[in-house]
Structure formats: structure tokens, C-alpha cells
Amino acid sequence: MAQFPTISQKGWLAIGDAWIDAAAAQEARIAFAAYNHNRQEEWALREITPCLQLSAWQAGAVQEILAWRQKSLSCQNSWNPL
């Protein structure tokens, strides 16, 4: 983020497949999108509520991200690292 200071925090979206990715997004105070539906139990265990849930990297994922961005540039992620 420091390399792109003209982009506000609301303009960033972190995408990850592990709880530590959500923790990094939380620390940076940016939105988090979860990738990989196989980890839904772990997301629930750690009380992670991603702004967006992506299941595959393809054109559809890009469309999902763009649609989410149109709806809201802000998202309150919740998580509870154990």
C-alpha cells in the first residue's frame, strides 16, 4: 500500500485462502475476499466474515469482484484469531 499512496484504504481488496490472510487485511484495515470454499469451516471457527467468497480464478471471479466493488467500497470484516 505504501507504494501506491494515491489509492485509499477503501480502494484495496485483499484476497486470500487462509485465516492469516484475513488477519493481514484486518491489520491493514482493508476489505478481505476469501478464496477457496474448502475452508469455510475454518472461516467459521475463527469468526471470519469475508466481504466476498470466491470459488475459482476465472473470468467469473473478476466479474464478482467488480460487482462487489460497485455495491460497496467499504466492508467491515470480522475475525477472531484463536
N, C-alpha and C positions, 0 to 999 in steps of 0.2 A: 504494500500500500504506500510505503514511503517513496517508492519510485514513481508513483502516479498521484501526486498530491492534489491534482485538479479534480480527481474523482472522489466524491463524498462517500462517507461510510454507507449511506443508503444505496449507492450505486454498485456496491460489491455483493457478490454471492459466492460463498464457499461451497464446494461440492465435495463430499467425501463418503467413505463407506465404513468408517469406524467411529466409535464414540469420541476418540481423541481429536478427530477432525471437527466434530461438533464443539468440543471444548475450545479448540483454537479459534473457531468462528465466534464463540461466545466471548472469549478474551479480547478479540479484535472488535467486538460489538458490530458484527456484520451478520447478514442472513445466512442460514445454512440449509442446503438441499442434500438429502440423503440419497445415496446411490446404492442399490442392491437390496431388494426386498427380502433376501435371506436373513437379514439382520434385524428384522422387526422385533423379535423377542428381546434382543439386546437394547434396541432403542427404548422399548417399554420399560425394561429393567432399570435403565439409567434415567428414565423420565425425560427422554429427548423427544421433542416435538419439532421435527423439521418443517420448514416453510413449504417444502416441496419434496416429493418422493419420486425419484427417477428409477426406472426399472431396466433401461437399456440405453447404450450410447448409439444413437442413430438420429436421423433427421427428426423423428418424433420427439426426442429429448430436447432438442433445440427449440422446437415449437412449444413444448411445455414450459420451458424457461421463459421464452418471450411472452407467453400468455400470462404467466405468473407476474412477470415484471410489469405488464400493462395493468394488472389488478392492483398491485401494491408494491411500492418500492421499499416498504418497511415491513418487518416481520419480527415479532418477539419470539425468539427461540427459547424454549425452556429445556433445561437439562439438569441433571443432578449426578455429578461424578461420584461413584462409590469409593 
